[in-house]
């Protein structure tokens, strides 16, 4: 495996297309002379422009992207796609640069990027995964099982963009449409046959997956999160539901363990296959979870026509078995024979998958068992604490914080769930961004105290010191759950991303304490 900092994965051998052909295909208003200019890429950021690109200038929170057109031209952009306001800015700041004008450049971006990169030509099988929790895990499980089947696979997730063994870290759960179509074009160059895409609600409402029709969409669950972006759970649900329409996907697999899932299955505009692990709920596929330990979770998945797959995932918690089941059913719905999947899993002793920062064990054989997890919602806390509690012999210590400038309505509930589920709670700072970190910690502590007045709670602002405080409270046989940072490699304070890896720091602290070689 290779890993690099965030950078766009683009096709290495792009085939230029006529800029005039682009303008004609979309009936854009043209300002300036196009001549015989050709375009070979598209970029939403002037800093990412490469020679031959179409630069897309859209209104930002503080400034219109068209103001960077001169920088884009300096980097090699051949033209700008923008709105009327942007066109006037380009005329003043980058005179002579051709401009294609459209009412909403961001809304046009996906289809334009698809045209430039020809992503509808010889496409891979495309899997979309959405839901509040489990998206990243399902995408990695799809990727792992596909590789066990001998398929060249790719993925794009909150953690990484991956083509075979090549990977770059991610900056968004779902990349901007310009980056996503470039990624798919790069994958086509190396014969990637199947791609898993993590699709957030924001990706659907902000046009990041425009220009793509997925083959299969999978739904995990819907729980309290992102109510800073959506006014209610209903609005959040409706954003997710957009994926399950014929202009977005051909078929769907929906987990119907909850009312949200059952409603989605009923309201989907495409054929739906259902999956459940809940007794008494009708579904096409049924999951039964067996032995769950610190290192693996066994399961049996039963489907139509007597299909039965008994296997395991090398991951913590029943919900990881549910994620694996969703991945398997999505593969079956895409045309893969269930018996072929069963045989591959039997041959390999279960699903082979590594999911960075998702209940990832960073401890060794001695001392407390330590997990670093990306979960930062109430339901994620509840499920992961329950999974660890099921096997830990000693005390369960939970270390966490909450995002600044994000959904504030979930903080009290996060604190309450931590206090109820853990024996000891350690509150620290986690991406306070522009907010007062002390106020964020206070909200978490208030929620914890309201739920469990006599809870043992420690407040340690610095995350490095906080983990060491948690470790000092732990003994052999105890468990520590460090929730929030997961795979991330930074800590954001006042707009500055300070290098920090919870996984690396936890391992360092364990070595300092003599628990890890």
N, C-alpha and C positions, 0 to 999 in steps of 0.2 A: 504494500500500500504506500502511496505517496500522498503527502498532504502539503498544501501551500496556503498562504493567507488568501483572503477573499480577492478574487479576480474573476472577470467574466471569462467563461469558456466559450470561445468562438470557433467557427469552422476555420481550419488551417488553409483550406483551398476554396475560398468563396468564389462563386461564379457571378460576376457583375451583371446587373440588369439595367436596362435603359431608364434613366430618370424621366424621360418623356413618357415611356411606357407606364411607369408608376403613376404619373400625373393623370394620364388618360384612363388607366384602370379604375381610379377612384374619383375621377372627375374633379380633381383639385383645382382651385383657382391658382394660377401661376403668376408670380411677380418676378420679372427678370427673364434672362435668356437661359434655356436649358441646353440648347445645341445638341451635341452628341455626348453629353455627360452621362456617366454610368455610376451606379451606386452598388456597393458590395456589403454594406452593413448598416446598422441603425443604432443610435445611442441616445439615451435620455439624459445623460450626464456629459457635460463638455469635457470633464476630466477623463472620461473613458473613450472619447472619440479616437478612431483610427482612420488613416487615409482611406478615402472612398466612402465614408459614412454619410448617412442622412442624420443630421442632428435634429432632435425633437425638442422644441422649447415650449414648456407648459407653465401655467401660473403656479408659483410656489407659495408657501406660507408668508414669506417676506418679500420675495422678488420674483419677477417673471423670468423663466428660464431663457427667454429670447435675449436677455441682456448679456448672455454668455456666448452669443453667436460668433463674435470676433475670435474668442478663444477657441471655439469649435473649428472655425475656418483655419486658424493657425495650426491646429492639430491635424487638419486634413479633411474636414467635412466639405462635401461638395454642394450641399444645399441644406435648407432648414425647413422643417414641417412645423407650423405653428398656427395660432389663431390670428384674427385681425389685429388685436392689440400687439401681439408678438411681431407681426409683419411690419408694423409701424416702427417698432423698436429696432428691428434688424435693418430697416432702411436707413436709420440714423446712425447705428453703431457698427454695422458691417455692410456698407453700401456695395452693391455689385454682387452680393451673395444671393443666388436664386432662392426664392421662397415659395413653398407650397402651402396654401392657406386652406384651413378647414375650421369649422365651428368649434370642435373639441378635439384637440390633438391627442390628448391622452386616450380618449375613447377610440380614436382611429389607430392607435399605436399597434395593437395586437394584429389586426388584419394587415397593416402595412409591413410589419416585421415578418409575418407569415409569407407575404408576397415576395419580399426581398430575399428571404432565406429558403423559399420553396419548401416549407415544412409540410405541406400537404402532399408532396411528391415522395412516394415510397416511404411512408411513415412507419415508425415502430409501433408496436402495440402499446397504447398509452393507458396507464392506470392512474386515476385521481383518488386521493384519500382525504376526506374531510371529517370534521367533528371537533369537539373541544379538546379532548384528551386522546392520545393514542395515535395521532396522525403519523408522527415521525416513526414510531415503532412499527406500524403496519408497512410503511414504505421500506424500511430496512428489512423487515421479514419477507416482503415480496422480493426484494433484491437478493436476499440470501437463498430463498427457495429456488428462484430462477437460476441462480448459479449452480445450485445442486442439480438442477435439471439440464445443465450444460448450455444454458442460454446466456449470450452476451447481454448484460443488463446495465442500466443506468438508473440514477435517482436524483431527485432534488428535494431537499428537506430543510428544516430549520437548522440542522447541524452542518450539512455539507451538500455540495453538488458533486456527483460521482459518476464517472464513466469507467466501467471496469475497475481497475485499481488506481486510476487517477482521480484525485479529489481536491477540491478547494473548499474552504470554509464559507459559510453563508452569512449574509447580512440581513436577509428577509426570509420569513417562512416560505413564501412563494416569490421568486424573483420577478422583477418588472418584465413586462411582455417582451421588450427588446432583448433582454438577457435570456429569457426562457426560449425564445425561438432560435437564438444563436446557439444555445446549448443543444437543442434538438438537432440542429443542422450539424454541429460538431459530432454528435452521437451517430448520426447517419454515416458520416465519413468513416467511422470505425466499425460499422456493421452492428451497432447496438440494435437488438431485436425487441426489447421491451423496456419501458421506462416507468418508474413510479414517481408521481408528483404529489407532494403535500400541498393541499389547496386550503388556504385559510378563508374565513369569511371576508376578510379585507381584500383578498386577492380577487374575489368575485365582484365586490362592489367597486373596486378600484381598477378594474379592467386588466389585471395582470395575467389572466389566462384567456384573454380574447384571442380569436384566431385559431383556436384549438377545439376539436371535437374529440373527447376522450372515448376510448372503447369501453372501459368499465370504470364506474365510480363506486367507492365504498364509503359508508357512513359508520362512525364508531359510536358517538354519543353526543349529547348536548347538555352541558352543565354551566353553572354561573361563571362567566368570564367575559371580558371585552365589553362590559357595559359602559365603558368610557367612549367606545366607538358606536355603540348601538343603544338606543333609548330604553329598550326592554328586551326580555328573552324572546318575545314574539318577533321583534325586528331582527334579532340575531338569528333566529331560526329561519326567517324568510330569506336572509342573506345566504345561508347555507343551501336552502331549497333551490336556489337559482342553478346550482350545479346539476340538478336532477331533471333537466329539461332537454328536449331533442336537439336544441342548438348547442348544447354543451357535452352531451354524452349519449352513447348508444344503449347501454344497459347499466343496471345498478345492483349492488349488494348492500342491504341495509340491516344493521343490527337493531332488532326490535325489542330489546330488553326494557326500554323506557317508552313512555307515552310519546315523546318526541320522535323516537324511531318509528313507532307504529303509525304516527301521523304522516311522517315522511313517506313511508311505504305506500300509504293510501293516496297521497297527493303527488307522487312522482309522475312525471310526464313520459317516462320510459319504462320498459319492462323491469320488474324488480324481483330479485331473489332475496329471501329473508333468512336471518340467522339469529338464534337466541341461545342463552344459557339459563333462562329462567323457566322453572317448572310451571306448567299451565299456560304458557304462551305458545300460540301456534306459529310455526315457522317451517321453511323448507329444509333448513339445516339446524342441527342441535348440537351444542357443545356441552360436554361433561368434563369437569376438571378433577383430576386425580391428585396424586401426591404433590405437594408444594413444599420446596425446601429453599434454603438460602442460595442454592446454585441452579435449580431447575424446577420446572412445573410440567407435570404430565397432563395429557388430555386425550379425550376421544371425541372425534368429530363424525357425526352420522348424517347422511344426506339421502337424497332420493335414490330409488332403485337398490336399496340395501347397501349403499356405499358406506364404508366405515374406515376411518383413518385414526389409528392409535399412535401417538407420538409424544414428543416433549419439546419444550423450548429451554435454552440455557439461560433463563431469565427469571427474575423474581416476580411472583404474584399471579393470581388467577387471571387478572386482566391482560397479562402478556399471552396467556393461552388464548384468550378471546381475540387479541390482536392477530395471533398466528392463524386462528380459525378464519377470521375475516380475509386475511391474505390468501389462504388456500381456496376459499370459495370464490374470491375474485379471479384467481387463476383458472379455476374450473369454468367459470362463466365466460372467460376469454377463449375457451376452447381446449385447454389442457386437460387430458384424461386424468380423472381423480386417481385411478390406479397407478398411473405413472408417478404422480406426486407421492402416493403412499409408498411405492417401491423405493423411491429415492430417499425418503425419510427413514425407512427401515434400514436401508443400506448404510446410511450415515449415522445412525443412532439418534435421530431426531433432527429438528431444524437447526441449521448452522447459521447463526446470526450474531453480530455484535452491534449494539446500539449505543453510540457514545452518549454518556451522561444521562441515561435513562435507568434509574435504580442500578447504577454501575458500581460494582463492588471494587473498592480501591484498597482494601485491607488484605493482610496475609492470613496464614493459618493460625497464627497466635494473636491473642488480644481481642479487643472488641471488633465486631464486624462493622464495617463502615460503608455506607452507600452514599454516593453523590447523585442527585436526581434533578431533572429540569422542571419538575412539577411546581407550578406557582398558582394553582387554583384550589379552591376548597375541596372539590371532588378528588383531585390528584393527591392532595394531602391525605384524605380519608382512605383512599384505596391503598396507597403505599404504606401508610402506618399499619393498616390492617394486615397487609401481606407480611410485613416484618414481625408484627406481634404474634403471628401464628406459629413462628418457630423460635423466636428469641427466648433464651432461658433466663436471662437477667433483665436489667433495666433497659428501657428504650429512651434514648436521648434524641431530641429533635432540635436542629439548628436551622434557622431560616430568617428571611427578611421579606420585604415586599417592594415591588417596582414603584419608583416615583413616576409621576406624570402618567399614570395608568389607572385603571379601574379602582377607585377608592372604596367602592361599596362592598368588596369582598374581603377587606382586611380584617374586620372584626370576626367574620366567620372563619377565616384562616387561623387566627389566634385561638378561637374556641376549639376548633378541631384538633389543633396541635396539643392544647392543654388536656383535652379528653383522651387523646390517643397515645400520648407519650408520658413517661414518668417524670421527665425533666425537659423543660423548654429553654432554649437559648435563642434570644432575639438579637439579630445583627442587622447591618446595613446591606441592602441589595439594590444596586442601581437607583440611588435616590434621585438622580438626574437633577432637575431644578428645584425639587421640593426640599423642605427642611427634614433631614433624616431623623432627627429626634421626634418630630411629629409623626412620622411613619411608624417608628418603633412604638410610640405611645399608643397608637391605634391598635396595633397587634397585641400589645400587653393588655390593653383594656378589654379586648375581646376574649383573651385567655382568662383574665381574672373574673370576668362576668360568668364564664362557663364553669370555672373551677377556682373558687376563691382562695383555696389554700395551695394552689399549684406551685411547684418549685420552678421559679422563672429567673433567669439570669439575663441581664441586658449588657451586651458587649458590642459596642458600635463597629470596631474594626473587624472585618471578617477573618483575618489571619489569627488575631487574638481570640476571636470567638470560637474558632474551631479548636484551638489549643485549650481553651477553657472547657469545652465540651469533652475533649479527650481526657483532660485531667479528672473529670467526674466519672469516667468510664473504667470498668474493669473487664477482665477476661470473662466472656459470656454475655456481656452487654452488647447493645447495638446503637449506632449513631446514624441518623438520617440527616444528611445535609441537603436540604431542599431549596431549589431555586436556580442556582447557577448552571448545573448540568455540564454540558459540553463547552460552555462559553469561556472565553479567554480574556475577559476584561471586566472592569468594575466601573460603571459610569457615574461620575459626580460632576455636576455643573457643566455638562456638555463635554467633559473630558473623559476619554476611555482609558482608564489606568490598567495596564497589563495585570491580569490576575486569573489564574486557573485554579478553581476549587479542587479539581482532581489532583493536580500536581502538588498543590499546597497541602492537601490532606495526606498524600503519600509522604511528603517531606516531614510533616509533623509526626506521622506514625513512625518514621525512621528515627526521628529525634527522641521519641519516647521508647525506642527499643522494640517496637512491635512489628517492624517490617525490616527485612534484610536490605 
